[in-house]
């Protein structure tokens, strides 16, 4: 874990929540989740992430300590003592690629007004993790845009806040989205056609996450694909996409480069971190790993794709 006490190398806004997860084999209640939690923990192996978000009066203090252990900068994390923390509950089928959202309670995120710490404003790498697109735009408007902005989203926002999401797109450099969601967003059933539609809006890069089937990067002139690392014992896939995106953006920040060869390598590092995230509930496995273990999985991925 990166425990350096320096300005953040990347800024992450997203949800910080208490999740209740049911898999075919176990059920966990009120565990640490949220897109920003997974993304910041994953990014922390490469750079110091600054977390922007809000927690409520019921947020356990030991989860704050855990963020600190990951070396996450918490100056942008607000506590709202008048409300409850964001809550999400999901149920997985035996085929863990299929999940159903049982509950989403925005809690303190419903009235959240992000306040950008001064030290974050000129940070070149920004990850707008999955949260209401209005909040993603709000954070973007407070940043002096000098570098690379990545944004993620999910079906809830595509269905309930589509105009705000479409407004966000021209301000970002890379849209990170999963395969079923890009189909809903673009109303296209073919991923390549859907990605082209997004590129036509002016977004220069699109990464389509395909869960256990890997990910694809689309630009105006190229397509790159990576498989996922086969994980034999998937405990809980929650947060895999956020861990992928956090590892990806953290790697870009560490390299201070967003050329296409670096984007491709960043996908490999994101894939490696995500493969650990699914081996436990919440951030448990990410607490146990180190950079050598991540490098081993990247080497495994390289061997798998070398022909
Ligand atoms: P993933 O499995 O990568 O889609 O991420 C799941 C995580 O995202 C969980 O920890 C949830 O707390 C969080 N989450 C679920 N729904 C939303 C939402 N509508 N907005 C923001 N975060 C969410």
Boltz pocket constraint, residues with backbone or C-beta under 6 A from the ligand:
constraints:
  - pocket:
      binder: B
      contacts: [[A, 14], [A, 15], [A, 17], [A, 18], [A, 19], [A, 32], [A, 33], [A, 34], [A, 35], [A, 87], [A, 88], [A, 104], [A, 130], [A, 131], [A, 132], [A, 154], [A, 156], [A, 157], [A, 237], [A, 238], [A, 239], [A, 240], [A, 241], [A, 242], [A, 243]]
      max_distance: 6.0
